[in-house]
Amino acid sequence: MSALFDVIASMLFGGTLFMIVLTANDIATENQSTYNGDMLVQEMLTSTAQLVEGEFRNMGFGVPEHQRTITYADSTAISFLCDLNRDGNIDTLKYTLGGTDELLDTQNEMDRFLKRKVNTGQIMSVGAVTTFKLRYHTRDGEVLPIPVPWDRLTEIHVVEVTMEVQNPYAPYRDAAMVKSGERNALYSSSLWQQTRLASQNSRR
């Protein structure tokens, strides 16, 4: 009888140990996936943010004093003038946020294209983002209404940009672990917010 108890105890102990090993392996795999995802979104966000910040700071460069710099300003779109190539020719740059229906081939259902257009050229994607929001402040700190009325575009002194990037693919979570309202995959996220993005050339 004691031998039977020993066998049962050994099986229970072995089963418990096996479950601990499996759980530890799952945690290690999840942590590694999260780390890789964090690195990926940091790289994606950095390249997109550098372009946006550089061009927004140069809005109005080379534009005559009597001519308005920003021609359209909404929560997810902006159009402005600048001498992009420093060749004396004024260019029109437009940034817009695409819809989620344009990136159906990625796992992340929140992915959108951030689009850029120069003059009458083709609309080009400069990156995939999950959030791209714009707010506009006057010199006195007033937040302008969205979209900014045509007669108040010249009051824009600071453009506030909030941008988020998530990895397009991520390990799916165990269905039993997903609570109501939670997402079914381990998406990493990186947020960039620039609240003092002002150009000396846009204050007209």
Buried (B, 14 or more C-beta within 10 A) or exposed (E): EEEEEEEEEEEEEEEEEEEEEEEEEEEEEEEEBBEBBBEBBBEBBEEBBEBBBEBBBBBBBBBEEEEBBBBBBBBBBBBBBBBBEEEEEBBBBBBBBBEBEEBEEBBBEBBBBBBBBBEEEEEEEBBBBBBBBBBBBEEEEEEBEBBBEEEBBBBBBBBBBBBBBBBBEBBEBEEEEEEEEEBBBBBBBBEBEBEEBBBEBBBB
